[in-house]
């Protein structure tokens, strides 16, 4: 069923699941789409048009029907592609995307190691002595993000390419424990070559290089750690 879906229709369904499309607009799209019924079948189409979009449960009921057409794994992969595209595009709030990549890496998305540990950690634990990103001044924030570019772009492009080429494939569609809409305990296959995986891995530092002090805040306790000045 999924393979037969028109790309534009699929994109609209993804954007609704993401929360980009409100219920009233989604309802209007359902009735106005000439392709939807043919693409998802009459039974599922009737399920969608029978939803009472005035009810609070309308979004849940719609999502349940959509996930019988589009697998949750495919939606996860779409969301990761979107995350990488946002990092590449560098919107004004890109720090939130880079931070999310770091948090996902910490939860087991190992292919995000380089983005998470090279860039994201500097948003999660800003240097030199600030506990949180919001503690930085605007010039400090701008300087930090500018320091990530353009180096972060090819790193995000590699992950994006692997997802689009189906080299990274998710398989835990029933995981209901979510982190920002992503499975908290990801189960996926990374079919990239070892050389490709190394390009997105976090390179541990060389002990012969100069070290600098890093300060972390864990449960209110300040922890000193040391690492290289050039962690890229």
Secondary structure, DSSP 8 states (H G I E B T S, - for coil): -GGGS-HHHHHHHHHHHHT-S-HHHHHHHHHH-SSHHHHH-HHHHHHHHTS-TTSTTHHHHHHHHHTTTS-HHHHHHHHHHHHHHHHHHT-TTHHHHHHHHHHHHHTT-GGGHHIIIIIIHHHHT-SSS-SSGGGS-HHHHHHHHHHHTTHHHHHHHHHHHHHHTTSEEE--TT---EETTEESS--EEE-S-HHHHHHTS-----TTS-EEEEEEEETTEEEEEEEES---
